[in-house]
Amino acid sequence: MQIESFSTAPLQGVVPSYLYWEFSDDDDLQAFVANFNDLAQGYLDWFNQTPLAVYTSPFIYGPLLDWIGRGIYGISRPVLSSTANLRLAGYNENPYNTVSYNGLFYSTNQTASASNDDIYKRVMTWHLYRGDGQQFTMQWLKNRISRFVNGANGMDWPVLNDPPNITVSGNVFTVTSYDSVAYQALQLCYANSILEFPFQYQLVFITDSFVNDGGVLYLPIALSYPTDPTGLPDGAVWWNGGVISVIPGVIPDPTAPPLYFDFTFPPDLLALGGGNLPLTNPGSGTGQLWNNGGVVSIA
């Protein structure tokens, strides 16, 4: 994988160590010197493959990523916290025997965890990417969000291919996007004030996620899903008024990994298509997706 290019290639091989002539017939010393040269070459290869400033490199991870993030860019690994509140009160609002009559029950549960390397790198790219300029505009915001959601490990992304849906009302920007792990992380990062964003504006997030509608896979908003089957290839999925449908014509591969409702996000299914979904119910209650006569259903 090409991580960085050089106009002049860096040194590819170390200047080898060698024995003085009077020790050249000692096999043990020759082996020692050979191992020393191998170790030195390994260090050189690592430094050539791991330009420290390029944090998106797959060779930069864990403590090394923390050292680079803090030492070079001044960005610490984000700590993501979330709070869940439970309130039980009100007449005829809760099942019997869950709260005393005319009583109030309130609890708060808070969790906090350090982000993984992938999210850390996406946060760094949000702060460090200069191609969008430093002037806040609608396009700047779309680019930042699209790059965060789609650019694995902070890599760049062709943002114009898949821009998020954003509406504006006053100083509130409402972002609508498909449910995904990265989109959930984006919301947590914003809620924890980790992302650079103009203080005079506010972001509101709407998550477009799959719904189990009586055993049928349903998506509330089409966004980038095709809404017309015309011209779609065999096996492609499309948005049929909310119901996810499959273009016929593909014989499913029995070795294809199964897709499950709980673990499949809308962009994943759009990319994979529905051609390899089983044509018969794989087992009631399993939650596996299957092709029920052209309609994606949930077992």
VMD Tcl script that draws the C-alpha trace (Angstrom):
set ca {
  {0.00 0.00 0.00}
  {1.46 3.36 -1.04}
  {1.27 5.68 1.96}
  {3.54 8.52 0.88}
  {5.46 9.39 -2.28}
  {8.91 10.94 -2.52}
  {10.55 12.85 -5.35}
  {13.76 11.13 -4.28}
  {13.35 7.64 -2.88}
  {14.65 7.26 0.67}
  {17.45 4.87 1.48}
  {16.11 1.34 1.01}
  {18.98 -0.64 2.48}
  {21.24 -0.09 5.45}
  {25.00 0.10 5.11}
  {25.78 -3.37 6.47}
  {28.01 -3.99 9.42}
  {30.89 -6.41 8.89}
  {33.59 -8.27 10.79}
  {37.24 -7.42 10.73}
  {39.16 -9.86 8.58}
  {40.85 -11.61 11.48}
  {37.40 -12.68 12.81}
  {35.87 -13.63 9.47}
  {36.35 -17.36 10.05}
  {34.28 -17.33 13.26}
  {30.82 -18.66 12.40}
  {29.26 -17.41 15.64}
  {30.43 -13.85 15.07}
  {29.31 -13.98 11.43}
  {25.85 -15.06 12.58}
  {25.79 -12.23 15.13}
  {26.64 -9.62 12.49}
  {24.10 -11.06 10.04}
  {21.35 -10.84 12.67}
  {22.40 -7.31 13.56}
  {22.10 -6.29 9.89}
  {18.67 -7.93 9.65}
  {17.46 -5.99 12.70}
  {18.82 -2.73 11.33}
  {17.14 -3.37 7.97}
  {13.86 -4.07 9.75}
  {14.01 -0.71 11.52}
  {14.75 1.06 8.24}
  {11.88 -0.71 6.46}
  {9.49 0.25 9.27}
  {10.44 3.92 9.12}
  {10.10 3.94 5.32}
  {6.63 2.38 5.56}
  {5.52 4.51 8.51}
  {5.86 8.24 7.88}
  {4.87 9.45 11.33}
  {2.93 12.52 10.19}
  {0.60 10.41 8.02}
  {-1.70 9.21 10.81}
  {-4.06 7.46 8.36}
  {-1.38 4.83 7.71}
  {-2.43 1.32 8.78}
  {0.98 1.01 10.46}
  {0.08 3.76 12.94}
  {-2.21 2.54 15.68}
  {-2.58 2.21 19.44}
  {-0.08 4.07 21.65}
  {1.89 5.25 18.61}
  {-1.25 6.94 17.26}
  {-1.79 8.64 20.64}
  {1.81 9.85 20.64}
  {1.48 11.25 17.11}
  {-1.96 12.75 17.70}
  {-0.86 14.60 20.83}
  {2.76 15.27 19.94}
  {2.41 16.41 16.33}
  {-1.17 17.64 16.05}
  {-2.17 18.41 19.64}
  {-5.30 16.25 19.46}
  {-5.88 13.74 22.25}
  {-7.85 10.53 21.84}
  {-11.53 11.44 22.38}
  {-13.44 10.09 25.34}
  {-17.05 9.48 24.35}
  {-19.67 9.61 27.07}
  {-23.40 9.09 26.90}
  {-26.20 9.51 29.41}
  {-29.48 7.61 29.62}
  {-32.27 8.96 31.82}
  {-35.25 6.98 33.09}
  {-38.27 8.76 34.53}
  {-41.37 6.96 35.79}
  {-44.22 9.18 36.92}
  {-47.75 10.19 36.05}
  {-51.12 8.54 36.33}
  {-51.85 5.83 33.75}
  {-48.37 6.26 32.24}
  {-46.67 3.07 33.49}
  {-47.63 -0.56 34.14}
  {-48.92 -1.39 37.60}
  {-46.38 -2.22 40.32}
  {-43.52 -0.38 38.60}
  {-43.80 2.83 40.65}
  {-45.82 3.71 43.73}
  {-49.08 5.60 43.30}
  {-48.44 9.34 42.99}
  {-44.72 8.54 43.11}
  {-41.73 9.49 41.00}
  {-38.77 7.33 40.00}
  {-35.79 8.91 38.28}
  {-32.41 7.38 37.45}
  {-29.42 8.36 35.35}
  {-26.92 6.00 33.79}
  {-23.74 7.40 32.28}
  {-21.04 5.55 30.37}
  {-17.68 6.78 29.09}
  {-15.05 5.10 26.96}
  {-12.03 6.07 24.90}
  {-12.67 6.00 21.17}
  {-11.05 3.35 19.02}
  {-8.33 4.13 16.47}
  {-10.80 4.44 13.59}
  {-12.90 7.12 15.29}
  {-9.79 8.88 16.60}
  {-8.44 9.19 13.06}
  {-11.80 10.44 11.75}
  {-11.83 13.13 14.43}
  {-8.29 14.17 13.48}
  {-9.29 14.44 9.82}
  {-12.31 16.57 10.76}
  {-9.92 19.03 12.45}
  {-6.97 18.82 10.07}
  {-8.45 18.56 6.57}
  {-7.71 21.78 4.71}
  {-9.19 21.08 1.28}
  {-12.60 22.49 2.25}
  {-11.16 25.80 3.42}
  {-11.72 27.39 6.81}
  {-14.91 29.31 6.00}
  {-18.07 27.66 7.32}
  {-20.58 27.00 4.53}
  {-23.23 24.41 3.81}
  {-20.82 22.61 1.47}
  {-18.10 22.69 4.15}
  {-20.49 20.99 6.57}
  {-21.63 18.39 4.03}
  {-18.04 17.55 3.15}
  {-17.00 17.21 6.78}
  {-19.92 14.95 7.68}
  {-19.62 12.79 4.55}
  {-15.89 12.36 5.09}
  {-16.35 11.47 8.76}
  {-19.11 8.94 8.10}
  {-17.54 7.25 5.06}
  {-13.78 7.73 5.37}
  {-12.53 4.70 7.28}
  {-9.52 5.44 9.50}
  {-9.69 9.12 8.61}
  {-9.00 8.59 4.92}
  {-10.25 11.07 2.36}
  {-13.56 10.36 0.64}
  {-15.18 11.58 -2.61}
  {-17.67 13.65 -0.65}
  {-19.76 14.72 -3.64}
  {-20.71 11.09 -4.31}
  {-22.72 10.65 -1.13}
  {-23.55 13.97 0.57}
  {-25.77 13.93 3.66}
  {-29.21 15.50 3.64}
  {-29.12 18.80 5.56}
  {-31.92 21.29 6.13}
  {-31.62 24.67 7.84}
  {-34.05 26.49 10.08}
  {-32.63 29.62 11.68}
  {-29.35 28.60 13.28}
  {-30.27 24.90 13.46}
  {-28.84 22.47 10.90}
  {-30.75 19.18 10.75}
  {-28.67 16.31 9.38}
  {-30.36 13.17 8.06}
  {-28.22 10.17 7.22}
  {-28.30 6.40 7.21}
  {-27.70 4.61 10.46}
  {-24.13 3.33 10.81}
  {-21.48 2.91 13.48}
  {-19.65 5.98 12.18}
  {-22.82 8.10 12.15}
  {-23.52 7.11 15.74}
  {-19.94 8.06 16.63}
  {-20.38 11.41 14.87}
  {-23.37 12.19 17.07}
  {-21.46 11.23 20.23}
  {-18.47 13.34 19.19}
  {-20.68 16.35 18.59}
  {-22.57 15.86 21.86}
  {-19.23 15.75 23.71}
  {-17.97 18.94 21.98}
  {-15.08 17.05 20.39}
  {-15.59 18.31 16.83}
  {-14.64 21.80 15.71}
  {-17.91 23.55 14.91}
  {-19.11 27.20 14.96}
  {-20.59 27.88 18.38}
  {-23.42 30.04 17.03}
  {-24.97 27.11 15.16}
  {-26.54 23.87 16.36}
  {-26.63 20.41 14.82}
  {-29.64 18.11 15.12}
  {-29.31 14.53 13.88}
  {-31.97 12.30 12.34}
  {-31.05 8.65 11.87}
  {-32.54 6.79 8.92}
  {-32.45 3.17 10.05}
  {-34.12 -0.07 9.07}
  {-37.40 -0.94 10.77}
  {-38.98 -4.36 11.20}
  {-42.50 -3.71 9.93}
  {-44.26 -6.97 10.69}
  {-41.46 -9.04 9.21}
  {-40.85 -6.71 6.25}
  {-37.69 -4.60 6.00}
  {-38.74 -0.95 5.97}
  {-36.68 2.23 5.54}
  {-38.47 5.51 6.40}
  {-36.48 7.81 4.08}
  {-35.01 6.83 0.71}
  {-32.04 9.23 0.66}
  {-29.66 7.62 -1.90}
  {-31.67 4.41 -2.34}
  {-33.11 4.12 -5.87}
  {-36.83 4.83 -5.91}
  {-37.45 3.37 -9.37}
  {-36.41 -0.14 -10.46}
  {-36.00 0.91 -14.09}
  {-32.46 0.26 -15.31}
  {-31.23 -1.35 -12.10}
  {-29.10 -4.50 -12.43}
  {-30.32 -7.89 -11.29}
  {-30.00 -8.30 -7.54}
  {-30.00 -4.58 -6.77}
  {-32.16 -3.27 -3.94}
  {-34.49 -0.29 -4.21}
  {-36.85 1.77 -2.08}
  {-40.44 0.89 -2.92}
  {-42.36 3.44 -0.88}
  {-40.41 2.45 2.21}
  {-40.34 -1.29 1.58}
  {-36.93 -2.56 0.47}
  {-37.31 -4.64 -2.67}
  {-34.94 -6.72 -4.80}
  {-34.59 -6.83 -8.57}
  {-35.00 -10.52 -9.58}
  {-32.65 -12.48 -11.80}
  {-29.83 -13.62 -9.51}
  {-29.42 -17.14 -8.15}
  {-28.21 -16.76 -4.54}
  {-24.75 -18.04 -3.69}
  {-25.24 -20.56 -0.86}
  {-21.75 -19.76 0.48}
  {-22.51 -16.04 0.84}
  {-22.49 -14.88 4.47}
  {-25.97 -14.29 5.91}
  {-27.24 -10.81 6.68}
  {-29.10 -10.15 9.91}
  {-31.52 -7.36 10.70}
  {-29.75 -6.33 13.92}
  {-26.34 -5.98 12.27}
  {-27.09 -4.71 8.76}
  {-27.09 -0.97 8.10}
  {-28.82 0.67 5.10}
  {-25.59 1.59 3.25}
  {-24.30 -1.97 3.70}
  {-27.34 -3.53 2.04}
  {-27.32 -0.91 -0.72}
  {-23.70 -1.78 -1.53}
  {-24.11 -5.55 -1.27}
  {-27.46 -5.80 -3.01}
  {-30.03 -8.50 -2.35}
  {-29.05 -11.06 -4.96}
  {-27.54 -13.44 -2.42}
  {-30.39 -13.29 0.06}
  {-32.00 -16.73 0.46}
  {-35.25 -17.25 -1.44}
  {-36.87 -19.23 1.37}
  {-37.33 -18.43 5.04}
  {-34.06 -19.49 6.73}
  {-35.75 -20.00 10.09}
  {-38.35 -18.06 12.01}
  {-36.92 -15.93 14.80}
  {-33.35 -15.88 13.50}
  {-33.58 -12.28 12.29}
  {-31.89 -13.19 9.01}
  {-32.82 -11.22 5.90}
  {-34.33 -13.14 2.99}
  {-35.92 -12.46 -0.39}
  {-39.64 -13.09 -0.11}
  {-40.77 -12.83 -3.72}
  {-38.86 -9.60 -4.33}
  {-39.47 -8.08 -0.89}
  {-36.69 -8.17 1.70}
  {-38.15 -9.82 4.76}
  {-36.93 -10.64 8.26}
  {-37.08 -14.23 9.46}
}
mol new
graphics top color blue
foreach p $ca { graphics top sphere $p radius 0.5 }
foreach p [lrange $ca 0 end-1] q [lrange $ca 1 end] { graphics top cylinder $p $q radius 0.2 }
display resetview
